[in-house]
Amino acid sequence: MVMKATVEDDDSGWELGMPDKMEKSNTSWIDITRDFEEACRELKLGELLHDKLFGLFEAMSAIEMMDPKMDAGMIGNQVNRKVLNFEQAIKDGTIKIKDLTSPELVGIMDTCFCCLITWLEGHSLAQTVFTCLYIHNPDFIEDPAMKAFALGILKICDIAREKVNKAAVFEEEDFQSMTYGFKMANSVTDLRVTGMLKDVEDDMQRRVKSTRSRQGEERDPEVELEHQQCLAVFSRVKFTRVLLTVLIAFTKKETSAVAEAQKLMTQAADLLSAIHNSLHHGMQAQNDTTKGDHPIMMGFEPLVNQRLLPPTFPRYAKIIKREEMVNYFSKLIDRIKTVCEVVNLTNLHCILDFFCEFSEQSPCVLSRSLLQASPNYTTFLVDNKKVFGTHLMQDMVKDALRSFVSPPVLSPKCCLYNNHQAKDYIDSFVTHCVRPFCSLIQIHGHNRARQRDKLGHILEEFATLQDE
């Protein structure tokens, strides 16, 4: 049904809501469905109406409107429960902030991981990570494991967001960096959070050892179950700490951070099998109160941030499944390991080949950004024009010229090498080379779909260089 509204006194009638709200407002609604359909019949197949007030943007918005796949607001019409924020849920008793059981911890942690990955795949924080109420204000949480984990997730999001923003190789379909006013645990240091996670990890490890079966002893099924559940929590807390420490390592300028990151990635990979084998120990999502694919369980509310979403139609965020989460982390770890290998490259040709080959794998936005913008790895940003944070790009271009064509002006044995005028010419040429080469490497950090358009522009700059 198509409706036309006339507002008499105010615009309160434009509120999103149910028909009873429409009746109470000062809006007069007129049914224009028949007129609209008759007007549509005059259009031929494939024709679109274009008006000063109805262009392509409005047409696409009309198509997306009320389509559950495209309009995130539609999920609000499918629930009958009252939507509570974190503080309201605590008062209402629908969420626990202390004495969480191991299955509850495992279930919440796994769902948080799924939300984190969905965010990295291009959805908004409001529709993914911040649907977990525990993340809204970790200070309210009394359970040490849940509190440390919530802070760890916030820190991971904050550092990842900083890295992606700094690298600037993402498009609107790749990544959404808006925090919607949420605090990203900036009042707590990275060291403090990793320390809290380590304390919980050590505590869980003691519980794992105390419930471990002893040789020749008959195993109690309840003790064995407790052992497996403690091991499940332990592996997830340790994985969170390791992942956070890896991202912190990428912010350091010391070259030793490369080896540290590689070592930590190996630890993280070893934990994934334990996480995968213990997925069934986690509390499962309760989907009986809502329709759709978003998991509903204690500590999560998909609609809590609905009013924070932009007035355009944000796409519906389908949170990935737990089994897919383990597979995604496995591939992410492999990609970060590959990123670490770039420091072994010594010349510009090899570095260009490395970026091209890495791009062919269609890596995620986080791994692409880590390759681009880590001070101790490869910084090809236009502002500093340095490779590995130390070597000037001009020197790298000169070395590449020497090894590839060996021009006389760059050969110490040639008389031109000491000619000041020739030296000025080559220095000027190499300086002009820096920007296109920096841009070329940065372009290979973008997603594959966007690279074609950007490469077209950079080829024009290389044509100018060729003329020189």
C-alpha positions in Angstrom: 0.0 0.0 0.0 1.3 3.5 -0.9 0.3 6.3 1.4 0.5 10.1 1.0 0.8 12.2 4.1 -0.2 15.8 4.8 1.1 17.3 8.0 -1.0 20.0 9.6 1.0 21.3 12.6 4.2 19.4 13.0 6.1 16.6 11.5 5.5 14.1 14.3 3.7 11.9 11.8 7.0 10.9 10.2 7.9 8.7 13.1 8.6 5.1 12.3 6.0 3.1 14.0 2.6 1.3 13.8 -0.7 2.5 12.5 -2.0 3.5 15.9 0.8 6.0 16.2 -0.3 7.4 12.8 -3.8 7.9 14.1 -2.7 9.8 17.2 -0.5 12.2 15.2 -1.7 15.3 13.3 -1.0 13.6 9.9 -3.7 13.0 7.4 -3.1 9.8 5.4 -4.5 9.3 1.9 -4.4 6.0 0.0 -2.9 6.6 -3.4 -2.2 2.9 -4.2 -4.6 2.7 -7.2 -3.4 6.0 -8.7 0.2 4.9 -8.2 -0.4 1.5 -9.9 -2.2 3.2 -12.9 0.7 5.6 -13.3 3.2 2.6 -13.3 1.3 0.9 -16.1 2.4 3.7 -18.4 6.0 2.8 -17.9 7.6 0.3 -20.3 9.7 -2.6 -19.1 13.1 -1.3 -17.9 11.9 2.3 -17.7 12.4 4.4 -14.5 10.7 7.6 -13.5 13.2 10.4 -13.1 12.1 13.6 -11.5 13.8 16.5 -9.8 12.7 15.1 -6.5 12.9 11.4 -7.5 16.3 10.4 -8.9 18.3 7.2 -8.8 19.0 7.5 -5.1 15.3 7.7 -4.2 14.5 4.9 -6.6 17.1 2.6 -5.0 15.9 3.6 -1.6 12.3 2.7 -2.6 13.5 -0.7 -3.8 15.4 -1.3 -0.6 12.6 -0.1 1.7 10.9 -2.9 3.7 13.0 -5.6 2.0 14.3 -7.6 5.0 17.6 -8.3 3.3 18.3 -4.6 2.7 16.3 -2.8 5.4 17.6 -3.4 8.9 14.6 -1.7 10.3 12.3 -4.5 9.3 13.5 -6.8 12.0 12.0 -4.4 14.6 8.5 -5.3 13.3 9.1 -9.0 13.9 9.6 -9.0 17.7 7.2 -8.7 20.6 9.7 -8.4 23.4 10.8 -5.2 25.1 14.2 -4.0 24.0 16.5 -3.4 27.0 19.9 -1.8 27.2 22.6 -3.1 29.5 21.6 -1.2 32.7 17.9 -2.0 32.2 18.7 -5.7 31.5 20.7 -5.8 34.8 17.8 -4.3 36.8 15.4 -6.6 35.0 17.5 -9.7 35.9 17.7 -10.8 32.3 21.4 -10.7 32.2 24.1 -12.0 34.6 27.1 -9.9 35.6 28.6 -12.3 38.0 29.0 -16.1 38.6 28.6 -16.9 34.9 28.9 -20.6 34.2 31.4 -22.1 31.7 28.7 -22.8 29.1 27.5 -19.2 29.4 31.0 -17.8 29.0 31.8 -20.0 26.0 28.5 -19.2 24.3 28.9 -15.4 24.8 32.6 -15.5 23.8 31.9 -17.4 20.6 29.0 -15.1 19.6 31.3 -12.1 20.3 33.9 -13.6 18.0 31.3 -14.1 15.3 30.2 -10.4 15.7 33.8 -9.3 15.5 34.3 -11.1 12.2 31.0 -9.8 10.8 32.2 -6.3 11.6 35.5 -6.9 9.8 33.5 -8.0 6.8 32.0 -4.6 6.3 29.0 -4.3 8.7 28.6 -1.6 11.4 29.8 -1.9 15.0 26.2 -1.0 16.1 24.8 -4.1 14.3 27.6 -6.5 15.3 30.0 -6.1 18.2 27.8 -3.7 20.1 24.8 -6.0 20.0 26.6 -7.6 23.0 25.4 -5.7 26.0 28.5 -6.6 28.0 30.7 -4.6 25.6 28.7 -1.4 26.3 30.1 -0.9 29.8 32.6 -3.5 31.1 32.8 -1.6 34.4 29.4 -3.1 35.5 30.7 -6.6 35.0 31.7 -8.4 38.2 32.7 -11.8 36.6 36.5 -11.5 36.1 36.5 -13.7 32.9 33.7 -11.8 31.2 35.1 -8.4 32.2 38.6 -9.2 30.9 37.1 -10.7 27.7 34.8 -7.6 27.1 37.8 -5.2 27.5 39.9 -7.4 25.2 37.3 -7.3 22.4 37.0 -3.6 22.8 40.8 -3.2 22.5 41.0 -5.5 19.5 38.2 -3.4 17.8 40.0 -0.1 18.6 43.4 -1.1 17.4 42.0 -2.8 14.2 39.9 0.3 13.5 43.0 2.5 14.0 45.1 0.4 11.6 42.5 0.2 8.9 41.9 4.0 9.1 45.6 4.7 9.0 46.2 2.5 6.0 43.3 4.1 4.1 42.9 1.2 1.7 39.2 0.5 2.4 36.0 1.6 0.7 32.5 1.9 2.1 31.7 -1.7 1.3 34.8 -3.0 3.0 34.7 -1.4 6.4 32.7 0.9 8.7 34.8 2.7 11.3 32.0 4.6 13.1 31.9 3.9 16.9 28.5 5.5 17.4 29.7 7.3 20.6 30.6 4.1 22.4 33.7 4.1 24.6 36.5 1.8 23.3 38.0 1.2 26.7 40.4 4.1 26.3 40.6 4.6 30.0 42.3 1.2 30.4 45.8 0.7 29.0 46.6 -2.2 26.6 49.1 -3.6 29.1 46.4 -3.6 31.8 43.9 -5.5 29.6 46.4 -8.1 28.5 47.4 -8.5 32.2 43.7 -9.1 33.1 43.3 -11.7 30.4 46.5 -13.4 31.6 45.2 -13.5 35.2 42.0 -15.2 34.0 43.9 -17.5 31.7 46.2 -18.6 34.7 43.1 -19.1 36.9 41.4 -21.3 34.2 44.6 -23.2 33.6 44.7 -24.1 37.4 41.1 -25.3 37.1 41.9 -27.4 34.0 44.9 -29.0 35.8 42.8 -29.7 39.0 40.1 -31.5 37.0 42.5 -33.5 34.8 42.2 -37.3 34.9 45.0 -39.1 36.7 46.5 -42.4 35.6 44.7 -45.5 36.9 41.8 -43.4 38.3 38.2 -44.0 37.4 36.8 -40.9 35.6 33.8 -39.1 37.0 31.6 -37.9 34.0 30.8 -34.7 35.8 34.4 -33.9 36.6 35.3 -34.7 32.9 32.6 -32.3 31.7 33.9 -29.6 34.0 37.4 -30.2 32.7 36.3 -29.9 29.1 34.3 -26.7 29.8 37.2 -25.1 31.7 39.5 -26.0 28.8 37.0 -24.3 26.4 37.0 -21.1 28.4 40.8 -21.2 28.8 41.4 -21.6 25.1 39.1 -18.6 24.2 40.6 -16.3 26.8 44.1 -17.1 25.7 43.2 -16.7 22.0 41.8 -13.2 22.8 45.0 -12.3 24.6 47.2 -13.6 21.8 45.2 -11.8 19.1 45.3 -8.5 21.0 49.0 -8.9 21.6 49.6 -9.5 17.9 47.8 -6.2 17.0 49.7 -4.4 19.7 53.0 -5.7 18.2 52.0 -4.1 14.9 52.0 -0.7 16.6 55.6 -1.1 17.8 58.6 0.4 15.9 61.1 -2.2 17.0 62.0 -4.8 14.4 61.8 -7.6 17.1 58.0 -7.1 16.9 58.0 -9.1 13.6 59.4 -12.2 15.2 57.1 -11.7 18.2 54.0 -11.5 16.0 55.0 -14.6 14.1 55.5 -16.6 17.3 52.1 -15.4 18.6 50.3 -16.3 15.4 51.6 -19.9 15.8 50.2 -20.0 19.3 46.9 -18.7 18.1 46.7 -21.3 15.3 47.3 -24.1 17.9 44.4 -22.8 19.9 41.9 -23.0 17.1 41.5 -26.8 17.1 40.6 -26.7 20.9 38.1 -23.9 20.2 36.5 -25.8 17.3 36.3 -29.1 19.3 34.6 -27.3 22.2 31.9 -25.3 20.3 29.2 -27.6 21.5 30.0 -26.7 25.2 28.8 -23.1 24.6 25.3 -22.0 25.4 23.3 -21.9 22.2 21.3 -19.0 20.8 17.6 -18.7 21.6 15.8 -18.0 18.4 12.2 -18.6 19.5 11.5 -14.9 20.3 12.4 -13.4 17.0 12.6 -14.2 13.3 15.8 -13.9 11.2 19.3 -15.3 11.6 20.7 -13.0 14.3 21.5 -15.1 17.4 19.5 -14.1 20.5 21.0 -15.2 23.8 21.8 -13.8 27.2 23.9 -10.7 26.9 22.8 -9.9 23.3 20.2 -7.6 21.9 20.2 -7.1 18.1 17.8 -4.1 18.3 19.5 -2.2 21.2 21.2 0.2 18.7 18.4 0.5 16.2 18.0 4.2 16.8 21.7 4.8 16.2 21.6 3.6 12.7 21.7 6.3 9.9 18.4 7.5 8.3 19.3 5.6 5.1 18.6 1.9 5.0 21.5 0.0 6.5 21.8 -3.5 5.2 20.8 -6.3 7.5 23.8 -7.8 9.3 23.7 -11.5 9.2 26.1 -12.7 11.9 28.3 -15.6 10.8 27.9 -19.1 12.4 30.3 -20.4 15.0 31.8 -23.1 12.7 32.6 -20.4 10.1 34.2 -18.3 12.8 36.9 -20.8 13.4 37.6 -21.2 9.7 37.8 -17.4 9.3 40.3 -17.0 12.1 42.4 -19.8 10.6 42.6 -17.9 7.3 43.2 -14.6 9.1 46.2 -16.1 11.0 47.7 -17.5 7.7 47.3 -14.0 6.1 49.0 -12.3 9.0 51.8 -14.8 8.9 52.2 -14.0 5.2 52.3 -10.2 6.1 55.2 -10.9 8.4 57.3 -12.3 5.5 57.5 -9.0 3.7 60.4 -7.9 5.9 62.6 -10.5 4.3 62.3 -8.8 0.9 65.2 -6.6 -0.1 64.3 -4.9 -3.4 61.4 -3.0 -4.9 60.6 -5.6 -7.6 60.2 -8.3 -5.0 58.0 -6.0 -2.9 55.8 -5.1 -5.8 55.4 -8.8 -6.7 54.6 -9.6 -3.0 51.8 -7.0 -2.9 50.4 -8.2 -6.2 50.4 -11.9 -5.1 48.9 -11.0 -1.7 46.2 -9.0 -3.4 45.2 -11.9 -5.7 44.1 -13.9 -2.6 41.4 -11.2 -1.9 42.5 -10.8 1.7 40.3 -9.2 4.4 40.6 -5.4 5.1 42.5 -6.0 8.3 45.3 -8.0 6.8 45.5 -5.6 3.8 45.8 -2.7 6.3 48.4 -4.4 8.5 50.6 -4.9 5.4 50.3 -1.3 4.4 50.5 0.7 7.6 52.7 -1.0 10.2 55.7 1.2 11.1 58.0 -1.7 11.6 56.8 -3.5 8.4 56.1 -1.7 5.2 55.0 1.9 5.3 54.3 3.0 1.8 52.1 5.9 2.8 52.7 9.0 0.8 53.4 11.2 3.8 56.7 9.6 4.8 57.7 7.6 1.6 59.7 5.1 3.6 60.0 1.3 3.2 60.2 -0.7 6.4 60.0 2.7 8.2 63.7 3.3 7.6 64.7 3.1 3.9 63.8 6.1 1.7 61.7 5.3 -1.3 64.1 7.2 -3.5 67.0 4.9 -2.5 64.8 1.8 -3.2 64.0 3.2 -6.7 67.7 3.8 -7.4 68.6 0.3 -6.3 65.9 -1.1 -8.6 67.2 0.9 -11.5 70.7 -0.4 -10.9 69.7 -4.0 -10.8 67.3 -3.9 -13.7 68.9 -1.6 -16.3 72.1 -0.4 -14.7 72.1 3.1 -16.1 75.6 4.7 -16.4 74.6 7.7 -14.2 74.2 5.3 -11.3 77.4 3.3 -11.9 80.4 4.4 -9.8 82.7 3.3 -12.6 81.1 5.7 -15.1 82.3 9.3 -15.4 78.7 10.5 -15.4 78.4 9.3 -11.8 80.3 12.3 -10.5 78.7 14.8 -12.9 76.6 17.2 -10.8 74.2 18.1 -13.6 73.5 14.4 -14.4 73.1 13.7 -10.7 70.5 16.5 -10.4 68.6 15.1 -13.4 68.5 11.6 -12.0 67.6 12.8 -8.5 64.7 14.9 -9.9 63.5 11.9 -11.9 63.7 9.5 -8.9 61.8 12.1 -6.8 59.0 12.2 -9.3 59.0 8.3 -9.3 58.3 8.2 -5.6 54.6 9.2 -5.6 53.4 6.9 -8.4 55.2 3.9 -6.9 53.9 4.6 -3.4 50.4 4.9 -4.9 50.8 1.7 -6.9 51.7 -0.2 -3.8 48.8 1.4 -1.9 46.4 0.5 -4.7 47.2 -3.1 -4.3 46.0 -2.8 -0.7 42.5 -2.0 -1.9 39.9 -4.7 -2.7 40.1 -6.2 -6.2 37.0 -4.6 -7.5 38.3 -1.1 -6.8 41.8 -1.7 -8.1 40.9 -1.6 -11.8 39.6 2.0 -11.6 42.5 3.2 -9.5 45.1 1.5 -11.7 43.7 3.4 -14.7 44.5 6.7 -13.1 48.0 5.7 -11.9 48.9 4.5 -15.4 48.6 8.1 -16.6 51.2 9.1 -14.1 53.5 6.3 -15.2 53.0 7.5 -18.9 54.3 10.9 -17.8 57.3 9.3 -16.1 58.0 7.3 -19.3 58.0 10.6 -21.3 60.6 12.0 -18.9 
